[in-house]
C-alpha cells in the first residue's frame, strides 16, 4: 500500500487494476448500500434503483473520460456542477466519480438522485480528509483513458467534454496535459493571453480544478502528493503544479501543457486572495489560522537569528584551529551567516505582514465572522406597480471591485504604501470597474460619492459568495442604506423585462449598437414559441439608448477622469425622456442610479447582465443553456482589441 491509500507497484507507482488491453467498464452506482430505513422509506425507488443498477452492470462501455469531482460540504455548488455535467452536449462516452472528502458522507443525499438517473455514476468516500488522496482515489476507481479533474465549485460549459474530445483527437497523446483555467479570473492559468489556444510556456501551469490527464501517465507518476494537498485545517501547496513539474521531468521534450479557453469553467467561489478568506471558505476559524501563521513565523525567525551568531562563532573557531585555510573558512562561514540572517529577517517580516493583514481585515464597525447583515429580505419586487404609482426607486448591486475599494477606507489603519496601501484597491477598481485616474484624491472622491449613492438604493442584491465579502457587503449596505431591501439576483435579470415592458426604458451601456441591431429579434431571443405573454414589438419601441465609453485601459477615454465622466453622463441622462433606466456602466452605475432617483425617475443597475436582455453573448455565460440561434456576439466596432484585460474578455 502507498501513502496515497491504495495499491502500488514494487516501484511505488499507483497500481493499475485494469490492464489497458482489456479496458471495460462495469457500471456501478455507488460504493455504499442504502440503509434499512432508507429502503423502508423509499421501497419503490429502491427497487427501481436496484433493477436499473443490475441492468447497467451488464453493459460494457469504454469511456473516454472519467470526470472526478472531489467535494467537501458544498451542497449548493456541487448540485450546480453535477447538473452542468449531466447536460453536456455531444459528449463522448464518459463516467463521473464523485469523491466525498467528508468522512461523514455529507454529500450522499445530494448525489443519490443523480445516481438514480445515471447508474454509471460512482460515489466514493475518502477515508481521510485530504484532497490529493481523494483525487488519487478517483483515479484508482476510473476505467477511462483520460481523467478530468473538476472542483466542486467549478461549473463547466455545455460543450466542455466535447471540446476535450476534440483536443484528444487532434493533439499527440504522449505527454499531453490540458485544461482551461477559471472563467472571469485574469490570473488563471498565468500571464498569458487567455483568449487563444496555445501550448503554455515552461513557467506557466494549469489549475488542478480544471485539469485533463492521461490515466496511465497519472498512475505512473504516483498521483498527487498527499503532503501537498489541502487536509483538515492545512492549506494546499500547489499539488497540481508539483504534479505537472514531475510530469515534465518524466516526459521531457514530449511534455506539453495545452490551454484552450473553450474549456474555461465558471468558478462559483471567489479566488482566495489571502489565507483569511481561504480559512473562511473552508469553514475553519480564520483568526486561529492567522495566529498560527504568526507564531510559526516568529519561531522560525528566532531560530534563524540564533543560528547567525552560532555560524559566526564557527568562523572564529575554524580560523583559530587552522583546520581550513582562513580564506576558505571565512568565505564559507560568512556566507552561512548572511544566509541565516536573511532567512531570519524574512520569516520575521512574513510574520509581521500576517499580523498586519489580519488587523487590516478588521473593520471599523467591528465585523465578526459570526455576524450577519441587517438588510431585510424581499421575495418579490413590484417594479411595475412602483412605476405605475409614480414612486421613483433605485435598485442594483455593488460590484466586487467596488466592495474592495470601499473596504480600504473602513480599516483601522489605512497604509499609504505597500501591499496594504491604497494603490492596490484603487488599481483593482480601475482595471475592473473603470475608475480613473489612480490617484489618492480621486479615490477619496469616489469613496464619498459611492457611499452617498448607496444610501439612495431601495433594493439591493446581496450576491457575494466569498464569506468575508458577503459579510462586508451586508454590513456596508446596512450602514449606509438602512431601509434597503435585499433582493435575489433574478430581480436584476430577465424578470425585469416583463416589469418594464409598458414603460419608456433608457439603457446605458457600451454595447448600444449591438443592442439596437438585436431589437427586431427580441421575440426570438426570449420567447420564440409563445407570442402572447409580452408585446415585444411595443417593448422594442420603448427603448432609448445612451452609450457610455469602454473602460479607459481598453480604448482612449473622452473624459479626463471618472468624476468628469459621471457629470457628463448625468447631463445626457437628464435630457432624455424615460420612466426607468437599465444601467450597465461599470463604476458609474450606482452613482447614476442614485442621481436618476433624485431626479424623480427610477433606475436599475443591472451590471454586466444588461447585454443578456438583448441576446448578446459573453464568455461569462457560455456554460449556460439559454443561448439560441438569435443570440450574437458584440459587433466588431464594440469589441476592443485589449478586451482580455477585463476578466479575460468575459463580456465578449
N, C-alpha and C positions, 0 to 999 in steps of 0.2 A: 504493500500500500504506500502511496505517496503522501507527502504533506498536503496535497490538494484534496485528499479524501477519497480517492478511488484508485483502481488497479494501475500499476505501472509496468513497463518492461524492465528487463535487467539493467538497462541504461538509464532508467529514471523517467522516461517519457510516458505520457499517458497511454495506457493500453487501449488498443482499438478493438472493441468487442465484435465488430463485423468485418470480415475480410472484404476488401474493396472489390474483388472479382465477383462476389455474390451478394451485392447490396440489395436487400429488400426491406420493406418496412411492414411490419405487422402493427397496424394502428391500434393504440390503446388509449383509453380516455383519461385515466388519472392513476396515480400511484396509491391512492387511498380508496377504501371502500366506504360507502355510506353507513352511518351508524344505524342500529336497530330503530332508534327513534325517528331518524330521517326516513327510513323505509316505511314505518308506520304512518308518518305524516304525509307521505307522498308515494303511495303504493303504485298507482298507475304510472306516474312519471318514472319511478324507479324501475318498474318492469320494462317500460318503453326504452329507458336508457340501457338496460341490460341487453335487450334484444338488438338495439342499434349497435352497441359495442361489439357484440358477438358477430354481427353481420360484417362490421368494418374490419374485424380481426381476420376475416377470411380473405380480404382484399390485399393484394400485394402491389405496392406502388414504389416508384423510385423518385422521391422528392429531390428536386434540385437544390432547395434551400431549407434550412431549419432556422426559423425566427426564434431567437432566445431572448425572452423578456425576464429580467430579474426585477422583482418587486419587493418593496418593504413598506407596508402600511400606507399605501397611496391608492385607496379605493377609487376615488373620483378620477384621478389621472389614468389609472390602469384601465378603467372601463372605456375611456375615450380612445386609448391606444388599441385595445382589443377590437373595438368597433371599427377603427380605421383599417386594421389588418384584415378583418372579416370582409371589408368592402373593396379589397384590392381588385382592380380591373385587369383583365387579360393576364392574370398572374400565372407563372409556371407552377408545376406541382410543388407544393411546399407543406411543411408541418410547422406548428408553433409549439414551443416548450416554455411554459410559464414556471419559473423557479421562484418559490416563495422564500425570501430571505428571513422571514419571521418564523421562528421555531414553533410558534403557536398557530401557524397556518391561518393567519388573519385574512388572506385573500381567497380562501376556499369557497365561501358562499358566493362571492362575486364571480369566480371562474366557472363554477358548476353549470350555470345556464349556458355559457358559451360551449362547454364540452358536450352538453346535450345536443346542441345544434351541429357541432363539429367534432365527431367522435375521434378524429385523428389528432386532435389537440391533446397535449400532455400537461399534467400539473405535477411538479416535483417540489418537495420541501427540503430545503438545505438544513442540515443538522447543526450548522454553526452560522452565526450572523457574520458573513464575510462575502463581499460582492465578488471578489475574484474566485473564491471557491464555488459560489453559485453559478457563475458563468462557466466554469470548468465542468460542473455537474451537468449543465445544459448541453455542453459539447459532448460529454460522455454518453448522454442519452440520445443524441442525434443519430439519425441514419442517413442524412443527406450529404451531398458532396460539398456544399458550402454552408457556412454558419453566418447568420445575420444577427449581430448583437444590437438590441434595441432597448433603450432605457424605458422605464415605466412612466416617464413624463414626456415622452417624445412621440408625437402623432405623425405618422408617415403620410405622404401624399398618396393619392389613389393609384398612381402608376409606379409606386416605389419598387415593388418586386418585379414588375415588367421591365423597368429601367435596369435593374440589377441583372436580369436575364440577358438583356441586350449587351451589357458590358461583358458579361461572362463569355458570350458567344463571339464578341468582336475583339477581345483582348487575349494575348497569350496567357495561358493559365498559370504557368510556373512562376512562383514568386510574386503573384499579384495580390495586393490588398487594396480595397477600395471603399469609399464611403462618400458622405455628402455634407457632413457638418450640421450645424443648427441654423435654421432659417431665422433671420432677423437679428442675429448676433454677429457683429462685424469681426470679432476676434477669432472666429472658428472657420476653418481649421488653423489659420495662421495669416501671416502678412502676404497674402496672395490675392490676385483679382478673382473674387469668388463667383463671378458671373459666367465663367467659361470652364469647359472641361480641360483637365491638364494632369500631367504627372507632377506630383509635388516635389519641391526641392528637398535636399537631404536634411535640412534643419526644420522642416515643417511636417507635422504629424496629424493623422486623422483622429477624431474623437472616438473614444471607445463606446459611447452611447449610440453610435450610428456607424457600425463597422462591419465590413464583409470580409470573411477569412475562409480560406480553404480548410476543410476539416482535417485532412491528413497532415497538412503543414502545422496547423494549430496543435494537434496531438503530438507531432514530432518535437515541437518546441517545449512541450510540457505545460501549455496553457499559461494563464496569467498567474503571477506570483501572489499568493495569499498575503504575504507580509507587506505588500504594497497597496492592496485594495482596502476600501473603507470597511471597518469592522467595529461594531459596538459604537463607542464614542470616539473612535480614532478616525481621523480624516484620511482620505486617499492620497497616494503619492504617485499619480500618473502611471498606474499599472498598464494602461493601454499603450502609452508611449514607450515604456520599457519593453513591452512585448514586440512592438514594431522595430525597436533597436536590435533585439535579439534575432528577429527575422532577417534584418539587414545583414547582420554578421553571418548568419547561416547561409543565406542565398546569394550574397554578394551582388554581382552585376545583374542577376536575374530579378533581384528585389525591386518592386515598383509600388509606390503608393499613388493610387489614381483617385482623383477627385472629380465628381460630377455634381453640378448644382441641382440637377433634377432629383437627386437623392436627398436633398436637404429636408430635415424633419422639423416640425413645429414644436419648439421647446416650451412646454406649459409652465415650468418653473423657471424663474429668473436665474440667469447665470450667476452663481455666487461670486461676489466681489471681495468677500472677506470671510474669515473663519466664524465671525459672529453670525453672519447670515446663514452660512452652511450649518452651523450648530442649531439655529432656529429651525431650519428646514428639516433637519434630521430628528427633531423632537428632543434634543438634548438641552441642558442648561447652558445658555450662551455665556453667562457670567463665569460659570465654572470652567468653561473651555478657555476663556481668556486668562483666568487666574493660573491655570495650568501652564499656558504658554509663558506667562510672566515668570513663574517660578523656575521653569526649565531654562529660560534664557539667563536669568540671574545666576543660577548654579553653574551653568556652562561658562559664563563669563568669569566667575570667581576661579573656576578650575584652570582656565587658560591663563589668567593673570597670575595665578600662583605658579604655574609651570614656567613662566617667563624668568623670574629670578632664579629658579632652580637650574634652568638652562645656562644662565649667566654664571652661576657657581661652577657648573661643569666646565665652562670655558676656562675659568681660572685654574681649576684642578688639572685640566689637560695640559695647560701651559706649564704649571709648576712641576708636574710629574714628568714632563717632556716625553710622553709616550707617543705623541704625534708631533709632526712639525708644527711650530707655532702658527704659521700662516694657515695651514690646512685646518687645524683645530679651531682657530679663531673664526675663519670664514664659515665653517660648518656650524659651529655652535651659535655664532652670531645670527646666522640665517634662521636657526631654530628659535632663537629668542624673538626675532622680529615676527616670525610666523605665529607664535603663541600670543604675542601682544596684539597683533592684528585680529586674530580669531577671538580673543577676549573682548576687545572693544566692539567687534562685530556682533557678538552674542549680546553684549550689554545694550548696544543700540537697538537690536531687534526686540529685546525685552521692553525697553522704553517706548519703542514705536507701538508695540502691542498694547501697553497701558494707555498710551496717548489716544490710539484709535478707539479703545474701549470708552474712555472718558468723553471723547467727541461724539460717540453714538448715544450718549445720554442727553435727552432733550430738555429744554428749559421748562417745559410743562411736565417734567418727570414721567416720561413714557416708560412703562414697565411691560414686560412680556406677558404678564397676566391680565393686563387691562385691555378692554375693547373700546370701541368708539361709542359716542353718544348720539349718533345720527339715527333718526327714525327711518325704519324700512318701509318703503311703499311698494305694494304689489302691482299696482296699475297707475298709469299716469294719463289722465284725460286731456291730452293736448288739445284735441278738437273742441272740447267743452270750454276750456280756458280761452281759446281763440274766439269762439262764438260769443262768450261773455265779455270780451274786450279786456281781459285781465292779462297784462304782459307778464311773461315769465322768462327765466333763463335756466337751461338745463345743459349738462355736459359732464365731462370727466377731467381729471388732472393728469397729464402725461407723466411718464416715469422720469424723464429728464427734468420736468418742472418740479416734481416732488423732491428730487435730489437737490435741485437748485435752491428750493426753499429751506431744505433741511440744514444747509450750511449756516443760515442766519439764526437757527434755533439751538446752536451748540453753546455750551458753557464758555468755551474759548474758541474764538474764530482766528485760526492761524493765518497770518498774512502770507506765509510761504510754505513750500514743501508739499508732500503728498496730501496733507490735510488742509492745505491752503485753499483760497477762493478760486484759484486758476482751474483746478480740476472740475468742480461742478459747473463753473461758468463755461468752460470749454465743451463739456458734455452738452450743456444747454444749447450752445451754438451749433454743434455738429448735428444734434438730433432734432432740435426744435426750431432752429433758425434765428436764435438771438444773436445780435451783434451790435457794436464791436465787443470783443472780450476785454473789457476794461472795468475796473472796480466800481467807478462811479455809475457807469451804465448798468452794471449788475445790481447795484443797490437800488437804482431807479426801477428796474424790472421787478425786484423783490417787493417794493412798496406797492407798485401798480398791481401785481398779481394778487397780493393779499387783499387789497381793496376790491378787486374784481371777484374773488371767491365769495366775498360777503354778499354779492348780489345773486348768487346761484340759488334757485329754489329746489332743483332736483340734481342730485349728484350720483354718478355711477362710481361705486367703490369697487374697482376692478383689479387691484393689485393682487398677485398670488404670493409674492415673497413675504414672509412673515413680518420682517421689520418694516418694509414699505407699506404693507397692509395696515399695520398699527399706526404708522406715522400718517398715512393718508386719512384714516378715520379721525385721528386727533386734530390734524390741521383743518379739516372741514368742520369738526365740532367747535374748534376755537374761533374760526372766522365766519362761519355760516351756521349759526346755532339753530335756525329754523329750517334748514335744508332737509329734504327727504332723500334717503338713499334709494336708488332705482337699479334694477338689473341691466346688464349690458344690452338686452334685447330692446330696451326703450331708447337706445341710441342707434338702433338698426332698422331693419326693413319695416317694422311696425310703424315707424314714423310716417311712411308714405301714405298709409290709409288715414292717418290722423290729419295730415295737412293737405289732403287731396283737393279740398274745396277752397283753399286759400292761396293767396299770392305768395309765392315762395322764392326767396333770394338765396342763391347758392354762391358761397365764397370758396374758391378752390383754384389750384394751379392748372387743373385739367379741364377748363371750361370748353375748349374746342372739341375735345373728345366727347364731353357730355352733350354738347349741342348736336353733334353728329348722331348720338345714340337716342335722342328724344323720340324719333319716329318708331323706335324699336322697343319702347317701354313695355308694351303688351307682351312681346315675345320674350323679353328679358325676365319678367317677373311672373307672368300668368299666361303662358302660351295656350292653355286649354280652356280655361274659364274666362269668359269675356263679360261677365255680369257683375263681378264684385266691385271693380273700380273702373271709373271712366278715365282710362289712361290718356285718351286724346285731350280731354279737358285738363287733366293734370299737366300734361306736357306744355300746354299753352300758358299755364300759370307760373312757369319757372322764369326767373330772371337770374343773370349771372354777373359776378364781378371776379375778375382774375386777380389773384394775389401772386406775387412772384415766387419762383422756387427759392430755396434757401441760398444764402449768399455764397456758399462754397460750391454750389452746383453751377451757377451762372452769375455774372455781374448783377448786383442789386441796383435798382433805380433809386434806392433810398440810401442816405448816409448812415442811418442807424435803425435799430429796431423801433425806437421811440418815434422817429420821424415817419417810419412806415405805418405805425399804428395811427398817427394823426391823419395821414393822407387817406388810408383805407377808411377811417371813420368818416371823413368828409365825403368820400364817394358813397358810402352806405347811406348817409343822411340824405342824399339826393335821390335815392331810389324809393319807389312806391311798392311796399310789400307788407305782408302781415307777419311772416315768420321767416327767419334766416336759418339755413343749414350751413355750418361753418367747419371747414377743414383747412385751416390756415396756420398750422404749427403754433409757434409761441404767441401769435396774435389772437388765437381763437378765443380763449377765455376772456381777455380784456375786451375784445369786440363784442362778445355776447353780453357782457355787463353794460357796455355803453348802449347797445341796442335796447336792452331792457329799460335803461334810464330814459330813453327817448320815447317810451310808451309802446314799443313793439316787442315781439318775442324772438328768442334766439335759442338754437340748439347746437351745441358743439358736438358734432358727430365725428370729428377727427379723420383718421385715415380711411374709415369705413364710408366716407362720403362718396367715394368713387364707385362703391358697390351698388348704390342706388341707380346708377346709370349703366350697369353692366360692363364695368371696366376691370379687367383682370389685374392681379398683382401676385407676386411670388408668395406673399404672406398667406394667401388664401388658396394656394394650389392644392393643398391637402383636403380641401372641402369638395363637396359634390354638387354645389348649386350652379356651376357653370353650365351653359348650354350653347347652342350654335350662334346665338345672338350676342354673346359676350365678345369683347375685343380688348386688345392691349392698347395703352395710350398711343396717340398719334406720334409720329417721329418728331414733329416740332415740339412736342411736350415730353420728350424723352432725353434729358440731358446726358451728355457723354460721361459725366462724372457721377452718375446716379448711384453707383456702388458705394459711395461714401455715406449714404444713409441706409443703415441696417441692411447692407448687402442688396440694395436695389429692391427692397421688398414691395414697393408700390408700383413696380413695372414688370 
